[in-house]
Structure formats: C-alpha cells, structure tokens
C-alpha cells in the first residue's frame, strides 16, 4: 500500500470542490482539510483530525483518538480504534466497527441493532429510515422534534428493540 506524505496530499486533484484521495496509508499526515473523499482501504494514524464533510469508502481504518468534524460519512466496514470522536451529523454504513470509548454528537443512525458507541444529543434518522419510524410508531422525523407525551407512551411498549429505545430516549 502506498504511503502518502503531506506533500503528496497537497497535490491531489480537486473535483467539484472535493479533494480526491486514492487508496493508501496516510499515517504520516495528522490533519486533513474539509471535503476530502478517500478511496477504499485507506488507513490513518493516531490523533488524526478530519475537517467537515469528509467521506470515506469501504474498509478504511482509523487508529486511536481520531476526530471527525461535522457531516463526515463512512462506508461499509470502516473500523475505529479506541476513543475516536465524531461531531454532529456524521453517518455510518453497515458493519462499521467501534472500539471502546468512541463518542458521537447527534449521529445519523439507520440500523436496527444498537449503536456501538456513546452518543450525546439526538440520534438523527436519515431519510431512507424515516419510513420505518412512520410505519412502526407513526412518528415523523422531518424536523427532528417529537411530541414528548407521544414519546413517553411509545417508550412504555414492550416490543421496542434496544436501538428503538435508545433513539427515542435521545429526543427526551
């Protein structure tokens, strides 16, 4: 796998205001600008920082204590070591894995299994998953504000999954 330096990174092509970053080892770089798009199988060292709206293709891996600004997105099977942190509105595809003490602020979550990291704030529902919530609970997440009384009634149900409960409780 090719190892990239900051000098290499600075020369990558920008298309539609997004820096195009090929597959490789980025462990020599600690800080990444906003709107970078990384190819499959990229790897990153400890303490990396990614600015807003970065996106990562399948199977990228991140060492300990990496941090991600708002609206970063991760494709399937990305893996995160201990204490990675995510700012608001980050989103994750299926089969991403998280080590201990990873944290996110108001992440997007669209899966039925429980969220494998700590969260702060509301757990946001991406558009494709809103149908589930409308059909199952008659909830409309379009403005991310929900009726507290209705939420409390739903939370009394015995058929909630751990994930359902955790998402609903994040709106109280």
Secondary structure, DSSP 8 states (H G I E B T S, - for coil): --B--HHHHHTS-EETTEEEE-SSB-TT--EE-SSEEE-TT-EE-TT-EE-TT-EE-TT-EE-TT-EE-TT-EE-TT-EE-TT-EE-TT-EE-TT-EE-TT-EEES-B---SS--SSEEES--B--GGGHHHHHHHH----TTS---HHHHHHHTT-S---HHHHHHHHTT-
